[in-house]
Amino acid sequence: MSIPKQLQMKGIRKSFSGVPALRGVDFTVSGGEVHALLGANGAGKSTLMKILSGAYTQEEGSIVIDEAPAHIGSPGDAKRLGIHCVYQEVDTALVAELSVAENVMMDRISAQGSGMWVNWGKLEKEAEATLAKLGAAIPVRKKAGELSLAEKQLVLIARLLTEQAKYVIFDEPTAPLSLEEAERLFRVIDQLKKDGIGIVFITHRLPEVFRICDRITVMRDGEGVMTERAADITAQDVVHAMLGRVFEEEYPKADAAIGESLLHVEGVSRGHRVRNVSFEARSGEIVAIVGLVGAGKTELSRLLFGADQADSGSITVQGKQVRVSDPADAIKGGIALVPEERRTQGILVDESVQHNLSLPLLKVFSRFGFISGKKESNNAQAVIGKLGIKTSSPLLKTGFLSGGNQQKVSIGKWLSTEAAVYLFDEPTKGVDIGAKSDIFRIIGGLAAQGKAIVYLTCEFTEAIGIADRIIVMCDGELVKQFDRGEATQQQLLLYASGGGKEEQA
């Protein structure tokens, strides 16, 4: 009689500096199953998976693999037991200067020792065959550093197949991918499932969970609070379990009086990425510009903020034309941008929360070239309190905050400026459901203050939930406009994919 393939974690406990992070957590994943592990930031899911992958060791509890007790004291132990991880940051797991074949077959090459004994032709054929099994036509002699993120991810998955993986942890694997790339990844996961591999799937995107997962476990405050078959529950059930309270309004919409036009964009173009874009945003209004990845939303936000130069067109703020040759011009003209890539463009991860919150205000806080520490501190305390930024100290490095709190810092630095127009580019990317709600409330509060909000996103449900108007972008053009309450996700997808393209929004 064959032993059933199953990985069990029983009664896992872990503390840091005396503070419990895991409180007797049970978790199982079977071969051929996709099991979602969900929870808000700080719920304990990452700690649990770090114990499973050997980065941490539990203080109490046991791990059983295929009915045999397992000791995991290091990442090497986990790999020998067939446990592998695919992280969002795939670059850290691949060697850029090595070929695709060398990265796929790395374990085999290491086991064989000196390169003089390696049959490179045979290894390249094996690598090619493994990639083909995943439906990936990637040249095996190409350097890994030359690949796209989606291709790198497939190379990493091919490697774990050659290493006889039994259980795979996917941690936010779709975060850097386009919709098309994510669908290809889901097909690969379906194949892994058919091959009997057990998969733990961690994501903030609930539609993905119900698209590919068999079971769902939700963690909250270091405990497992729900484990159910995906077919037996709804997204609202999951949100309720994650937050520990009824989430009455997933997309809170504050009342705001809509007034005069604050932003008027006329004929803005740059190459083929942004083509003859014209629209306006009024005081108190949230205008969502939605589109698929590659539609030109980020490029448009960069043109409006002066990070890139437009070939043609004009931008008017509060009735005055603003010539945005660089971001300083945009800021002076009353435009603020919260960019998609917050860690590289929105904040300084190695600087304190306090310093990040004062960046646009250094001239205000300075006298004779010296920054007033008191003014900077007072500003930081006020913004931290207003936005509910969770930090142990204003002097803590911003990079140590959760994704949602980093985003609050990226937004908060503009609150004390004279900005009339706020541009938000994918502001909830990589943010948990609780922090998303906070961000929506912050944006609603800005609108209530009379600011004009331009919300650029590929998350159609967010646009439907918080926007007063929705404009669809496709191939660099604005192709359709909907007032609040008019649009469905299906309609937005139709126009965003070019199915109902019109010449002008």
N, C-alpha and C positions, 0 to 999 in steps of 0.2 A: 504493500500500500504506500503510495507516494505521500510525502510530507507536504501539506499545503503551504504555499508561499505567503508568508505574512510577517510583517515587522510590527512589533508591539513595544510601546513605551508605557510603563506602568508606574504610577505614583511619583512622577519626576518632580523633585524639589531643587531649587537653586536660589541662593541669596547673594547679594552684592553689598558689602559693608553693613551686613545685618538687615538689609531691606529685602524682603522676599520678592523674587522676580517670577518664580514658578511655585505654585502651591499644590503639589500632588496631582500633576497633569497626566491624564491617560490619552494616548493617541495611537491609532493603528492604521496601517495601509497594507492592502493585499496586492499580490501580483496581479497585473492586468486591471488595476483600478486607478482612477485619477481622484485623489482626495484633496479637496481644497482646505487650506488652513488660513483662516481669516481673523482679523482683529484690528482695532485701531492701533495707532502707534503707541508703544509702551504696553501692549496687551500681554507680551511674552512670547509671541510666536517665533521671533528671531532667536531668542535665547534657547527655546526648545529645539529649533533646528540646528543651532550651533552645538548643542549637546549631541544631537544625532550625527552631525558631521565631524565631531571630534575636536572642535575649537574650544569647547568648555567641557567640564566633567560635572555630572550631577552630584548633589550632596546626599540625596536619597532617591530610591526608585531603581528600576531595572529595565533593561532592554533585551528583548527576546527576538531572535531572527530565525524564522522557519523552525520554531519550537525549540531552538537551542539558545541558552543564555549567551549574551554577547557583551564583551568588555570593549568599550570605545574610549581610549585614552588620548588619541591623537587623530588628525586627519588621515594619516597612513593606515591606522586601524580601520577607520570607516571605509576607506577604499578597498582594503583587503576583504571586507565583509560585503562588498558590492554596493556601497552607498556613495553616490556621487551628487555633486551640486552643479547647477547651471544658474549663474548669477546674472543680474542685469548688466554688470560691468564685465563683459566677456573679455575685454582687453587684458585684464589682469591674469587671466587663465591661459592665454596663448603667448607664444614667443613670436613677436612681429617679424624678426629677421629670418625665421625658419619657414620652410615651405609648408603648404597645406598638408602634404603627405607626412612630413616630419612631425607636425603638430598632432595629426590624427593618430599616428603610430608611435607617439612619444614613449609610452610605457613599454612597448615592445623593443624599441631601440635601446632604451635604458637597460632593459633586461639582457640584451645581447652584448652590451659592453662596447668595446672599441669599434669605431666606424669601419675598420678594415674587414670585419666579419659580417657586416650588414649587407643583405641582398636587397639593394635599393629598388631594383626593378620589381621584385616580388612585393615589397612593402608598398610601393606606389600603386600596384594593381589592387592590393587589398584595401588601401585607403579609398581608391576610386570606387570599388565595389560597395564599400560601406556607405559612402556618400550617395551613390546611386540608389541604395536601399531607402535612403531618406528623401529621394527625389531631388537631390542637389547636384547640378552639373557644374561643379567648381573645379577649375584646372588644378591638379594636385601639385604641380611644380610652382604655382604662383605663391609669392610670399604672403603670409598671413596678414601682415601689416597693410597690404593693398586691398583687402577685402572690405565689404560693407559690414555694418554691425550684424545684419541678418545672416550674412554668409559666415561670419565668425562664430555666431551662435550655432549654426549647423555643423561647423567643423568641431566645435566643442562637444556637441551631441554625438557626432561620429566617433570621437575619441572614447567617450564613455562606453559606446557599444563595443569597441575593440577591447575594452578593459573588463568586459563581462559584467556590466552594471545590472544589479537586481532591483535597486530602488534609486530613484532620481528625485532630487529636490529642485524644483523650478522656482526661483525667487524673483518675482516681478519681471518675468522674461519678455513681456510684450511692451514694457515701458518705452524702449527706444525704437520700436518698430512701427512701420506704417500699417494700415489696415490690411493691405494685401500681404505684407510680410507676416503679420500676426496669423492670418488665415493659413499660410503655409506652415507656420509653426504648429498650429492646431492639428494639421494633417499629419505632421511628424509625430506629435504626441499620440494621436490615434494609432499610428503604426507601432509605437513603443508599447502602447497598451495591448495591442493584438499579440505582441511578442512576449507578453506575460510580465512586463516590467511594472513595478508599482511606482506611482508618481504622486509626489506631494506638490501641490500647486498653490503658490502664494501670490496674491494680486490684490490691488485696490479696486479693480474693475469688475463689478458684479455681473454684467452681461457675459463676460468671459467664463465666469464660474458656472453659470447655468448652461453655457454653450458646450463645455467639455468635461465637467466634473460629475462623478458618480455620487460622491458623498461630500458633505460640508461639515467641518468643525469650526466653531467660533470660539475664540479666546477673549477673555476680558479680565483685566487686573490679575494676570498670572494664573488664571484658572480656565479650564475648558467648560464653557457654559452651554454648549449645544453641539450635538453631532446628529445629523439627519441625512437621509437620502435627498439628493438635490431635487428629485422629482416630487418630493412630498412637501416642499416648502417654497416660499416666495422670497423675492428680494427684500420686501418689507420685513419679513420674519428675520432675515439675516441682519438688516440694519438695526432692528429692535434688540437683537441679541448682542450686537457689537457695542451699542451705546448704553444698554441697560435701562433704557427708558423708551417710551413711545416717541418716535420721531415724527411728530405731527406734520411737519412740513419739511420735506427733504430739500426743497429749494426755496428758502424763505424770501419773500418779496415784500420789501418795505414800501409803504405808500410814499410817493414823491411827486410833488407838483412839477409838471413838465412845462418849461417856459420857452424862452427865446433860443435861437440857434447859437451855440457856443463854438462849434467846430464845423467848418464848411470845407470839404475837399472837392476839388474840381479837376478832372482829367489827369490825375496822377498816374504816371507810367514809368516803368523801368524794364527795358528789354521785353522778353516774353513772359516774365514772372508776374508783373503787375501791369495791367493794360487798361488805360483810360478809366481809372476808378474815380467815381464821383458819389459822394454821399454827405449827409450832415448828421450831427448829434446835438440835441438840445439840452438845455439846463434841466437836470433831474431825470434825464433819459438814459436808459441802458440799451445801447444798440449792439446786438450780437452779430458778428460776421462769422459765419460758419462755413466749413468746407472740409474736404478730405485732406490728408497729409499731402503736401505738394501743391495745394491750390493757390498758394501765394500769400497766405495770411501773415506769416512771420515777416516775409519780405515787405508787405504793406506797412506793418507796424514799424519796421526799421526805417522806411522812407519817411513816415510821419514824424519820427523822432530824430531824424537827421543822421542816423547811424550809417545809412547809405544815401547816395544822391539820386534824385529822380531825374529822368530824361526830360520830363515835361510835367506841367500841372501846377496848381497853386493850393496853398493851405491857409485858411483864414481862421483865427481864433478871436472870439469876442469882437468881431467886426474889423479886425486888423489883420492884414496879410502878414504871415510869418515866413521869412526866408530861412529854411532849416538847412544850412550848409553843414552843421554838426549838431550833436546833442545839446551843447551849451545854448545854441540858438533856440532849440525847441523848449528847453527848460525856461529860458528867459521869456519866451512867447507864451508860456502857460501850459505846456504839454509835459506830462509825466508818463514814463513807460515802465511797466512791470513785465520783464521779458520772460520768455519760455524757459531759457536755461538759467535758472536763478543762481546756481553755484558758480557759474563762470561769468555771468553778465549782470546778475541782479544784486549780489552781495559779495563781500570780501570774506571768504570763509575763515581766513586766519586772523581776522580782526574781530574785536569785541562787538557784542550787540550794540553797545552804546556808541561806538565809533561808526558802525554801519548806519545807525539811525540819524547820525549828524552829517553824513557825507554831503548832501545837497545844501547844507546850511553852514558850511565852514566859514564863509565870508561873514555871515550874520553873527557867528559865535566868536569871531576873531577880532583882535585889535592889535595893531602894530605887528602883525604876523604871529601873534600868540593866541591859541585857542583857550577860551574860558572854560575850564573844567567844570565849573558850577553850572553854566548854561547848558553844556553838553549833557551833564548828569541829569539836570532837571528835565530836559527834553526827552531823554531816554526813559526816565521813570514815568513820565506822562504817557508816552506812546506805548510802553510795555503794559501799563495799566489799562489803557483805552482798548487795545487790541487783544488783551489776554495772552500775551506772549509768555510761554512757559519757559523760564530760564532761572537757574539758581542764583544768577547774578548778572547785572548789566555788563559786567566786565568779562563774562564768559565768551570764549571764541564762538562765533556764529556757526561755524562748521560743526559744532557739537550738538546743535539743536536738531529736533526732528524736522522732516521735510515741511510739514505744515507750519511750524514756527519759523523756519527760515523764510518761508513765503510771506509770513506776516511781517518780518523784518524788511523784506524787499518792498512791501507795500508801505510800511510804516515810515520809511525814510522820507516819503513824499508828503506826509500829512501836514507838516508845518510849513510847507512851501506855499507859493501863490498859484499852484497849478489849478487850472480850470477844467482841463481835459485829462482824463486818465485812460491810458491804453493798457489793457490786460491781455497778454498773449499766453494762452493755455495756462491760466493761473492755478488750476487744480491738478496739474500733472504730478503724479507720484505722491499725492496727498491723501490721507485716510479720510473716511467718511465724516468723522467728527470735525476735523479741521476744514473740510470743504464747507460745511455748514457755517463755520466761523467766517470763512473768506466771503461767502455769499452775503452774510450780514454786514461785513465791513464794506463791501461794494454797494450794498443797498443804503448804508449810512452815508456814503459819499454822494450818492445820487440825491438823497434827502437833503444834503447840504447845498444842492444846486449845481453839483459838478456834472459834466457830461462824461459818460462812460462808454468806451468802445471795447467790447468783450470779444476777442478773437479765439475761436475754439473749434475743435473737431468733435466735441462731446455735444451731440444734438440735444440730449435731454436737459443739459444744463442751460442751453440757450432757450429752450421752450420754458424752462422753469423760472428764469430770472429776467429775461429780456422784455423790453417794451416793443421793440421791433427786431426782426431777424432778417438779415441780408445774406443770401447764399453766394459764395464765391466758388468759381470753377475755372481752372486753367487761367488764373490771373485776372478774371473778369467778375464783376458783380452781375449775377444773372437773374435773381428773383428776390422779391421782398415780401415779408409777411408781417402783419400787425400782431400784437399779442393775442393769443388764443386761436389764431388761424392755422398755424402749422402743425403738422404731425411729423414724427421721425421719418416716416416713409416718404413724405413729400420732400423733406429736406434732403434725404439721401438721393431721391430721384434727380433733383436739380444739381446737387453737389457732384454727382457722377456724370453729369452732362446729358441726362435723359430728358430734361425738359428745358433746355437752355433757351434763354431769351436774350435779346441784345442788350437790354438795360434793366437794372433793378428798379 
